[in-house]
């Protein structure tokens, strides 16, 4: 059976860059449909009614000790009905009554972070005895000052790994202690306390086979300061009404946002803002939003000594102009799309507005040349888009009566080459990108692809194998009435092989290699590592490659390679890579 487990109960899929991301399965699957049943010790209880099934047993941890207070949950394996749950008593015993005979999925929950793998158990009429295993580990910790005095009430934010985004938050006790019950895996911690510099535990914790104890020592802030580094400045180009509602936010861009590291502020009447407590050091993304207007930029945050550093970042909004008109299909008929996006690759972000039932739209845009694309409004799955052939040009004045024809007719076609022998080519993803807009295409079982409905200009074609490999190539569609380009995209552009083995690794970890050609960021490979620590990747062209060893169980908001380096590949190479797990 597919594992159903806290920190693993997720649906994985590839994002536009081929990296694994996850959407957590709704907890209501487990909590909303089950009928609560009080636990009855397995040795007690009235005889079951004729024809009904009872599941009874004891829940123990990996050391054999009984687990009290655990939830035992079941549902019918074939129909999805027949939900029951109960709580174990002080001796770890449980008894679930009232089920119809049949095959049942059974799992154990403990606390809000432990959910064991499910197993299928056949239940016959009468009493069925079955003991269950509930492994449990504990992350115990203490938050203290630099002088090792306990910090009560410190905020501890916890993230689990294994492809899930579960986050929990608690406050330390009077003695500065905290604890989480978990399964084996990777875990990230972020700690924040008034008057102290926030701290993220780097590298994250690796739990395997035993519990862990940690001590987090926080350094004090400089007197009168609320953060180690502050970002402040003035926002100009907004009206007084826009200044009242504008918001400023910043979060780390490297290694993903740390839990709790986000910082936000509003503007005063003169447009000034200040973000306190910007930690940790690194590249942060600063965003200013005022209604439909948005500006985003990168800020280098140094490691401030003790709160004495302030970065001045002024943000100037350009002048915006009203652009209005109507969206029509290529044949001139009214469009039934729900929204339209305008993108100028030279600007910080794309701008989107709704399309009314008669095709009309109104939007504020600064000067620029915009590629326009219409699609349906949906939050569930990406919808097909339709692009306009010509750009919408805003040149220092309002535009009214603009007619946008979704008439782009360009085609990019070719073959997908170099895929793995067992790859299902028709299941690959392929699309063309220009700026922040993209158009998807289709791949047939022989590897031929076609992407239609593109305007003239430079395009980047990307292909995803479904196993993490990314291949890309660039082509320009000429400004013809029906431009067409032929472009092959290859996952294996060369004849060289990079292979090797890992040393010092944990056999229970989920290792993988990320290999990216330094002078060609469109080519990236994810390579699995066998249980004996060996790996191999063929089809590489000569050149320099950045190689990272990763563990797929690490929290999604942490990018912490276990080994990283550059390999100059001029011929076949075999490497021995040492993997050092955090202590």
C-alpha positions, 0 to 999 in steps of 0.5 A, a space after each residue: 500500500 501507498 504510505 500514509 504518514 505524517 510528513 509523508 502524506 502528500 501528493 508530489 508533482 513537478 513544478 515548472 523547473 522540474 523540482 518536486 513540490 507537494 500538496 498536503 492531503 487534506 486532514 479531513 480525509 482522516 478526521 472528518 469522516 470517522 465515527 468516534 468510538 471510545 476505546 475499550 480494553 481488548 480483554 473487556 467488552 460485550 460479545 460482538 453482535 452476530 455477523 459483525 467484526 471487532 478489531 482488538 489489540 495493543 499499540 507498542 513503540 519500536 522498543 516494545 513499550 505500550 503507547 497510551 493515548 494513540 488513535 487507532 483508525 480504520 476504514 474499508 479498503 475497497 469502499 472507503 466507508 466503515 470509518 471507526 477510530 478509538 484511543 488506546 488506554 494506559 496499557 496501549 490496548 484498543 478495541 473497535 466494534 461495529 465493522 462489517 467483515 472485510 479488508 480494512 486500512 488500519 493506521 495509528 495517529 499520535 499527537 498532531 505529527 505522527 501518522 503511521 503507514 497504513 496496512 491492510 488487515 482482513 477482519 472476519 466476523 467475531 473478534 480479530 486480534 492484531 497488535 500495531 506498531 507506532 514508532 515514536 521519536 522526540 525532539 527535545 530542546 531548550 531555548 536559552 540566552 547567551 548566558 544560558 538562562 532559560 527563555 520562557 515563552 520563546 516561539 518555536 516553529 517546527 517544519 517536517 520534511 519528507 515532501 510535506 509542508 506540515 508546520 507546528 508552533 509552540 511556546 517554551 515552558 518556564 524552564 525554556 524547554 519544548 518537545 515534539 513527538 515525530 517519526 524518523 526524518 528531517 526537521 527544521 526549527 526556527 526560534 524567536 524571542 522578544 529582545 533576541 535575534 531570531 535563529 534558524 537551526 542550520 543544518 536541519 535535524 536528522 532523526 533516525 532510530 532515536 530521539 534528539 536533544 538540542 539547545 538553542 542559544 539566542 544572542 541579544 539584540 542591541 539595546 532599543 532595537 527589534 532586529 539584527 538588521 533593518 531595511 528601511 526607505 521611502 516609497 514614491 510614485 503613489 497617491 495619498 490613498 494608495 499610501 494608506 493601503 500599501 504594504 511592504 514585505 520581505 522574505 529570504 529567497 535563498 533556501 526558501 523562506 524560513 518559518 517565521 522569517 517573513 517581515 512586513 510593514 505599512 507605509 506612513 503618510 510620507 511613504 516611509 517604511 521600516 522592516 525590523 528583525 531581518 534575519 538570517 543574512 542572505 538575499 531577500 526579496 522585497 515586495 511593495 504592493 499597492 492595489 494592482 501595482 507591484 514592485 519586487 526587487 532583491 536585497 542583500 542582507 549582511 550579517 549584522 553584528 548586533 542590530 546596528 545596521 540599517 539598509 536603505 532601500 528606496 522604491 519608486 513606482 513608475 507612472 501608471 496609465 489606464 488601458 481599456 478595451 475588449 478581448 476577442 477571439 482570432 475570428 473577432 467573436 467575443 472571448 469567454 475567457 475570465 482574465 487577461 495577463 499583460 507581461 513585459 519581461 523588463 518589469 518586475 511582475 506581470 499584471 492581471 485583470 478580469 475580463 467582463 462577460 462582454 469581453 471588456 477589461 480595464 487595467 493600470 499599466 506603466 509604459 512598456 510593450 506587453 505580451 497579452 495572454 487570456 485564460 480561465 480563472 481557476 484555482 484547481 489546475 492550470 487552464 489553457 491560455 490563448 495569446 495575442 500576436 501583437 504586443 500592447 504598447 503603452 507609451 506615456 499616455 492612457 489607451 482606450 478602445 484597445 482591441 486584443 485579438 487572441 490570434 497568435 498563430 506561430 508554431 514550434 515543433 520538433 522531437 524530444 531526444 535522449 529520454 530514458 529507454 522506459 520513458 513514456 514520451 506522451 506523458 512528458 510535459 513540454 512548453 514554450 516560455 517568453 517572459 513570465 508567460 508560457 504556452 503548453 504543447 503535446 508530445 506523442 508516443 514517438 517523441 514528436 511535440 508541437 506547441 501552437 498559438 505563439 506570437 513572434 519573438 524569442 522563445 525558450 522551449 522546456 521539456 520535463 521527463 516526469 522523473 526530474 530531468 529538464 531539457 531546454 533549447 532556444 529559438 526565435 519565431 520570425 514575424 511572418 503571418 504564420 511563423 513556424 520553427 523546428 527545434 529538437 530538445 535533447 535530454 542527452 546532448 553528449 556521449 559522456 558518463 558521470 558515475 561514482 559512489 557516496 561514502 559515509 551515507 545513511 542507507 535509510 536516507 533518500 539520496 539523489 544528485 542534482 547535476 546542472 551544466 554551469 553554462 546552460 541552466 536549461 539542462 538539469 538532471 536528478 539522478 537517483 542513488 542506489 542502495 549501495 551508494 552508487 550512481 550513474 548518468 550518461 548522455 552528457 556533453 563536455 563542460 563544467 557541471 555543478 553537482 549537489 547531493 541531496 536528501 529528498 526527506 529534507 524540509 521543502 523550505 530548506 536547501 541544504 546539500 550534503 555535498 556540493 562541488 563542480 566537476 569539469 567533464 572532458 571525458 568519462 568520470 568516476 567520482 567518490 563523494 563524501 556525504 557528511 550527515 549533520 551531527 
